């Protein structure tokens, strides 16, 4: 049986818009926790192993999980909850819901972005927030590496043309060098995913890995195995470009007609980040001409309209937003959130805290 835990008050200096956590009572010896997410997500992310871990750490009460927070039953559970474990389908923690949870001390998100879930009022009350975005970065980076390798061989595009030309392998002619050796790969955004992609690219015999990110430190980029350059330089030099920037007003259509024109003939654009980073009208022009290829796991809008010409192009591969955590991969995120709960109960700092300042430059 696990020994009781007592969390020490959090004493880190608050960031802008964040009240010191010491303004709130420390967690009790055995705090009450509540899971907030839709039922399908709960079934996907919490099996017996995860629930056994939670039962050893906290009082889960009854019901263990809620998918909304405004019924009398939910309000009763909120009144005693010190920790919320949230995931997909959780309603926003607005002022009224926070008022109903006077003992709430921590929100541990079992998924990626907390945008739309928490706002300044959460930190103003000294509630600490954690996200499993770092765990979600693992499958996205893996998918991206696979996409880059496939792009080097032009495999998705040759597979598409093979469905139309079945008389031989002539479709590979004129597609350039079908190789991953000596490629220059550009990574736009040295985010948690972008950094992982750079590290995974060490598996390939690439000529050079370039990174563009106005917030990145050149020495950290170099330590990961890449070179920090301005974005125009990256676009001009890269044969494959992978996007890993957050969707912010400043990044909307950051890859538009001007930027696409900088890419060399035969280059491939890979987007596993957010569809809004790319001007799809401009991308259609370049891909329709055959000058550029694209691998898109995200689009804008998502999904694309039924009649979008991008669907018809053999040099564009579109997948239905599958790079992120799916199936058993989602339990990596719930396990991460439980790890964070253990850290709080042991009086240790969160491994992946979310702050208002951090949300201005990340997803």
N, C-alpha and C positions, 0 to 999 in steps of 0.2 A: 504494500500500500504506500502511495506517495505521501511524503511528509507535507504538512501544511506549508504554504508559502506566504510570506508577508512582503509586500512591495514597499520599497522606500519611496518617499515622495520624489517626483521628478524635479531636478534642480537646474536643468540646462537653461541658459538665457533664452528668452522668447524671441522669435523673429517678429517682423512687423505684422500686426494684426493677431498676434498670438499671446495669450495671457500665460503667465508662469503656471506650470502644472501644480505648483504648491498651493495655488488658490483653491484647489479641490482636495478633498480628503483622499488619502492613500487607499489603495484597494484593501478590502478586508481580508482576513486570513483565508477565507474560502468565498470568493466573490460569486455573485450571481451573474451568469452570462446568458445571452439570448442570441439565437441565430436568426438573421433577417435576410430572406432571399426567396425567390419563387420555389415552388415544390420540386420542379424538375431539376433545378440547380442543386438543391439540397440532396436529392437522390443521386446526382452525378458526383458531387464533391465529398459527401460524407458517408462513408461505409463504416463497418464496425470498428475498424482500426482507429479512424479519426474520432468517432464518438467515444470509444474507450479512453482515448487520451484526454478528451475534454472532461469526461466524468471524473477522472483522477485529479483534475486541476480545479474545477469550478462546480458550482451548483447550477445545473441547466434548467431546472424547474419544468413546468408543464403548461403549455406545449413547449417543446424544445425549439421549434422553428415557426416563424410567422412570415407571411408574404406581404402583409400590410400592417399599418401601425395605428389606425384610427378607431378601431372597434373598442368597446369596453374591455374585452378580454386582453387586447393588445396594450391598451393604456395601463391596465393593471400590471402586466408583465414589465412594461417600460418603467414603471414607478420604482421597481426594485433592482433594475438592471444596472450593473456597474461596467459591464463589457458587452459590446455588440460585435458579433462576427457577421459581417455583411458580405453579400456577393450579388451576382446578377439578379435583377428583379427587385432589389431593395428600394423602397421609396426614399426620396430625399429627406435628410434630417433637417427640416426647417425649424424655425423658432418654436412653433407650437409643439412639435414632437420633442424637441430638446427640453422645453419647459415641462413636458410630461415625464422626463427622465432626469430628475434632480440628482441622482446618485451616479450618473454615467461618467465614467473615467477614461474609457478608451474605445475607439472604433477600429477594429482590425478587419481590413477588407480582404476577402479571399479571392480577389480578382485583380485586374489591372488598375485602370484610371479611377480615381475617386471624384472626377469632375461630375457634377450633377448629383452627387451623394452628400457631400459636405461643403460648407461654405465658411465665411469668416466667423459666423456666430458659433461655430463648433470650437474653433481655436480660442475665441474670446472667452469661452467658459473654461479654458484650461484642459480641454479634452484632447488627449493625444490620438493621433491617427497614423495608421500604418497601411501600406498597400503591398499586395503580392505581385506587383508589376515586375519585379526582378525575376520571380519564378516564371512569370508568363513570357519573359524575354527568351527563355531557353528554346521553346519550340519555334518561335519566330526566327531566331537566328539560325536554327537548324534548317528550316524551310528556305531561308534566304541563301544559305550556302548551297543547298541543292539547286535552287533557281540559278545561281551564278554558274555552277558547274554545267547545268543544262544549257544555259545561254552560251557558254564557251564553245559547246559542241553544236549549237543551234538546234538542239534535239526537239524542243516542242514545235518548232516551225517546220522542220523536216518531216516530223510525224504528221503534221496537218496536211502538208502538200502530198505526202505519200498516200493519203486517202483519195486524192484526186488523180495522181499520176501513178498507175500501178504497172507500168511497163518496164520498170527497172529502177536504178538508183540515180538517174540523171538529175533528180531534183537537188542533189547535193552540190552539183556544179554551180559555180558562181556565188556560193555562199561564203566565200572567204576561207580563212584557215580555221578548220574545225578542231580547236585545241584549247586547253586550259593552261598550257605552259607559256610563260612569257606575257601573259595578259596584264594590262593595267586596269585595275578595278578602283572605282571611286565610290566612297561611302559618304553620303550627305547626311550629317547628323551623328555626332559622337555621343549618342544617347546610350542608355543601358543596353539596348539591342544593337545599336551601331557598334559599340565597343566589343560586344560578343562576336559580331560578324567579322570585325577586323582580326580578332584573335583566332577565329576558325579559319580564316583565309590563309593562315600560316601552314595549313595542311596542303595548300596548293603551291605549285612552283610558279607563282605569279611574278611578273617583272617588278611591279610596284603596287602598293596600296595607298591611295590618296584619301584624305579626309578633309571635309569642309564643314566647319561649325564655328560660328562667331563666339560661342561660349567655351570652346575647348582650349585646353592648355597644350601647347606644342610638345612639351616634354612628356606629358601623359600619353599623347597620341603616339609619339615615337616609342615609348615603352611598350605600347600595345602592338607595335610592328608596322606603323604607317607614318605618312608624312602629312602634316597639316598645310593646306594650301587654300587660297581664295577659291570660291565656287566656280568662277569663270575658268580658272586654270584647270580645276578638276574636270570640268565638262569637256574642255578642249582635248585633254590628254587621255580620258578614260574610254575604254572599249565596252565596259559594262559599268553602269551606274546604279547603285542601290540606295533607296531613300529610307531614312530613319529619323526624320524630323517630326516634331509634334504638330498637331493641327492648331495653329494660333492665327490671329489676324495677320501677323507679320509673315506667316509662311503660306498664306492662301495663294495658290497658283504660283508658287516660287519657281516651278518648272513650267514655263510658258513658251511661246513661240521663239523669243530671243534666246532663251537658255537651250532649247532643243536644237536650235540652229548651230550652236557651238559644238554639239557632239559630232564626232567623226562619222563618216559613212559606215554603215554596218553595225553601229553601236546598239546595245540593248539597254533599255530602261527597266529596272525592277522596282516595283512599289509594293511593299508589305506594310507600309505605315498608315497613311490616311489618303483617301482618294482626292481630297481637296488640295493636296500639295501640287497637283498636276492640272494644267489646262487641257482637258480632254479633246477640245476642238482642235487645239494646236497639235496635240499628239496624233490625232486622226490624220491630219494633213501629212505629217512626216511618215507615219506608218503606211498610209495608203500609197505613198510614192515608192515605198520599198526601201527608203533610205535608212530608217530606223526600225528596230524590233522592240517589242515590249512584253514583259511578264507582269501581269496585274493581279494581285490578290485583293486589292481594294480599288474602288472606283468612286466617281462622283457624278451623279448620284449612285447609291448602292442599293440594289443592283442597277446596272445601266438600263435605260429604256429598252423595251422589247425590240425596237427597230434600229438600235444603234449599229452603225456600220462596223464598229470595232469587233463585233461578234463574228463578222464575215471574213476578217482578214486572217490569212494563214500565218502571218508573222506577228500575231498578237495572241498570247495565251492568257485567258481570264479564268481565275479560280474563285470560288465563292467565299472569300474571307476565311480561309482555313489555316492560315499560318499560325495563328494564336492557339492557346490551349484548348483542346477538344478531348472528349472521352477521358481516358485515364490520365491524360496530361493535366486535367483540371485539379486532380487531387494533389499535385505538387503545390498548387496555390493554397489549398486548404491546410495542408501540412505546414506551409510557411507561416500562415496566420497563427496556427497553434504554437509554433516555435516562438513567435512574437509574444504570445500570451505567456509562455514560460519565462521569457526574458523579463516581462513586467512583474511577474510574481516573484522572481528572484531579485528584483531591484536593479536589474541591468537595463541599459539603454536599448531602445528598439533598433533592430538592424536596418530597417527600411522605413524610417519615419517620413511622413508627408507634412510639409509646411506650406503656408500660403505663398512664401517666396518661391519655393520649388515649383509650385503649380504654374508660375508665370513662364517657365521655360521647359516644362515637360508635360507629357500627356496626363 
